[in-house]
């Protein structure tokens, strides 16, 4: 069984994002970048399934600038077998990303796609669902547990108020939630081995997908700064301050 794992290069989650002075977007200059945390969970899950014997090959794919090779090398160091970079300097919309992934899937013919439920930069939570729709594949989103066997995937997913267990026929799209697993740290020997694993680079324009943007970002602003709180001596003072603030 072959599993395809899309991964995205984003600002490291420990870094505070800064807005450009002209409010046209987020400043990425001299900012630490890393693999999207949900993508990291997806890679870990695919590698664990391989270690169980349910999967024979894990292929990582990323869509982005040439620097995304570093992100793919991280996936290879975690245990992916090979990687594909679809190179583009454009910040693509979820539907365009889904169409590019469809083109890659047509070439690779994986039995399943395991991907992060969303990226922490755009927070769209849309690519997995769109990919399932245009492929006409079953989907299981927000997975907190995955079992692969005999052409089926049993997926436990988090829903409001509890857990839901689905069984889907493969091939299928599965998106990883936060509690699916704890990603491993790549060891130094595996980082060195990853440098020798195959990484193919293709131009996004060569896949026959229209990369035209349909959405335009008008303005990006930082959240409003919150005023500092105050301490009160008694419950009566608290109620009085809440009334003054119009909360009560």
Secondary structure, DSSP 8 states (H G I E B T S, - for coil): -EEEEEE-EEE-TTS---B-TTSSSB--TT--EEE-HHHHHHHHHHHHHHHHTS-SEEEEEEEE-TTHHHHHHHHHHHT-SEEEEEE--S---HHHHHHHHHHHHHHH--SEEEEES--TTT----HHHHHHHHHT-EEEEEEEEEEEETTEEEEEEEETTEEEEEEEESSEEEEE-GGG-------HHHHHHHTTS-EEEEEGGGGT------------------------SSHHHHHHHHHHTT--
